[in-house]
Amino acid sequence: MSAHCQLTGAQPGFGNNSRYVRLKLSAKAIKTVDTIGVEAAVARIRARGVKV
């Protein structure tokens, strides 16, 4: 499975840039979580059909 951000769907440009955490988020997605909150971010992820 390729590395990608669960919130924005962005993929790294090159290399192994994935982190093994509960949610794999890009820097932009972390800023989005800070803005809209964790609950709203998880709701967006679940709306896309991803199991969290």
Secondary structure, 3 states (H helix, E strand, C coil): CCCCCCCCCCCCCCCCCCCCCCCCCCHHHHHHHHHHCHHHHHHHHHHCCCCC
